Structure formats: C-alpha cells, structure tokens
Amino acid sequence: MKMTLRLLTIAVVVLTAFAAQTSFAQGWGSVSGKIVFDGDIPKAEPLIARGKATKDPTVCAADGPIVDDSLVIDAESKGIANIFVYLRRVDEIHPDLEKSEEDKVVMDQKNCRFLPHAMVVRTDQKINVLSDDDCAHNVNFQPFVNQPFNQAMNGRDRVGLAINVTEAERLPAIVQCNIHPWMKAYWMILDHPYAVVTNEKGEFKIDKIPAGEHEFVLWHERAGYLSDLDENSRRGFKVTVTDRGSKTKDFKVTADMLK
C-alpha cells in the first residue's frame, strides 16, 4: 500500500511539472506595426553641405551632403526609421531563435557615415567594423555594461575591427568617431532575439514571441523612451500575444515628443 501511494505521489508530481511546463509554453505569435510622424514633416537640413567638410574634404561630403541620421522620416508614409522596438527581457526563446543565424554583424564607414545608423546585436554575435573611406577614423563605443572600446582605423580597412559584447544592455549604446564628430551610431545589445529597428517606412515586425502579455520598449535617439501609456513611462506599449496570433500596433510620434 505504501509503495502504491509513493508511486502515485511521484506520478502526481511529474504530471504537475508537465502541466506547468505546458501552460508556460502556450505557443508563439508575432507583433508588427508602423511608427509614423504626426504632423508636418520638418525640413531636413544636411549636417555638412557637399564640398564643405573641414576635415578630410576629399572623402567627407565630397560626392554629396552628409545627412542628419538622427531623424529620418519617409516623405510618403511619414514613417520614422531607426527606432528600436524591443523586449528588455524574456523567460523563453523559441527553439528556432535560441542561437543567432549569423555569428557576426557588420557596420561599415562610407563617406564619413556609419552604416547602418542603428542596429541590434545579440550577445552570441561579434561586431565587425569596416571602413570603405580613404581616411582615418576611430571607433569609440561607450556601452553601459559591456567593456568600452576606442580604437583608430586606417583608411580602406576591409578586415576591420572585432568587438565582443557579452552582456545585455538596457538602452542602445552610442558609437562615435571623434575625428569626425558628426559620425554617430547606436547599438542595442540583447541576449535574446526579440528586438528590431524600424525600416525606412517606420515598419517593424517581430516573430515567434512567447504567448502572453508583453511590454515593448520604444527608443529613439532624439526622444529617448517613447510611450503611449504615459509621457514618463519606459514602456512603449503593452500587447497580449496569442498562439499563432499576429498583433498590429501602430504608433504616432509628435514633434513635441522628439524635443
């Protein structure tokens, strides 16, 4: 009788653990949307007009003006590019996404600009910084948690610099060239795959998110946090993801939010 009771107890524990695991992994869904500017699009003035660079004028702005990447708005859709949309932390990652498809991400330097201007990096990836410019640059990366990095680069360096990141950051970290101070970029370092940067039309999509309620962060370099919950909130928006469901979340940004 005691043996039977013991076996029954073990069976109940196993079934309870299985039920808890099953309820936790309720499925996977996606979230997509568009972030647009609400109002008249401000006139975009170049940072440096063509041929007016005071440093390395044969490279910087030699073939065209250097644009201001800190606010890029599509004239037709009013979509805002380079806004980070991400989860700060997650308890579960879809099996297909546990490891990044690429073991490195690349940032290039061309016509005295960092390309891309904003990118997401996972902690299982290395960062490779290249230069296509025929002049010297330096790469000054100042994260909050990871090891800072500041190193000069010779021109036309297609081997590049290797930068390792091992810790998730709470905010995008700035990258600068101190030789050409207008050169800036932002990297969001995370230990999970649920983060993107809005494209040129302000669009974003994140797939295979664990089902449940999530608080997404929206962050833009001019505004900092963006939220439709409260002007002081660090939560961009809340959304409930369902199994095989697809949620759409559109967001409007006013000029006051970008000051």
KABEL-V998533 format. One record per backbone hydrogen bond with DSSP energy under -0.5 kcal/mol. CO is the residue of the C=O (numbers start at 1). NH is the residue of the N-H. If there is no record, write none. Layout:
<<CO;NH> <CO;NH>>
This chain:
<<1;5> <2;6> <3;7> <4;8> <5;9> <6;10> <7;11> <8;12> <9;13> <10;14> <11;15> <12;16> <13;17> <14;18> <15;19> <16;20> <17;21> <18;22> <19;23> <20;24> <21;25> <24;26> <27;211> <28;244> <29;209> <30;247> <31;206> <32;249> <33;204> <34;36> <34;251> <35;80> <36;253> <37;39> <43;45> <48;66> <49;52> <56;59> <56;60> <59;62> <61;51> <65;67> <66;47> <66;48> <67;69> <68;71> <71;73> <72;81> <74;78> <78;37> <79;74> <79;81> <82;84> <83;198> <84;219> <85;196> <86;217> <94;97> <94;98> <95;98> <103;126> <105;128> <107;130> <108;115> <109;132> <113;110> <115;108> <117;186> <119;188> <121;190> <122;125> <125;165> <126;105> <126;128> <127;129> <127;163> <128;107> <128;130> <129;161> <133;135> <133;156> <137;153> <138;140> <139;141> <139;151> <140;142> <140;176> <141;143> <141;149> <142;174> <149;141> <151;139> <153;137> <154;157> <156;158> <157;131> <161;129> <161;163> <163;127> <173;187> <174;142> <175;185> <176;140> <176;178> <180;183> <182;184> <183;177> <185;175> <186;119> <187;173> <187;189> <188;121> <188;190> <189;169> <190;123> <193;195> <194;87> <196;85> <198;82> <199;202> <202;35> <203;199> <204;33> <206;31> <208;94> <209;29> <212;241> <214;216> <214;239> <216;236> <216;237> <217;86> <218;226> <219;84> <220;224> <224;220> <226;218> <230;233> <234;236> <235;229> <236;228> <237;216> <239;214> <239;241> <241;212> <242;245> <245;30> <247;32> <251;36> <253;38> <254;258> <255;258> <256;259>>
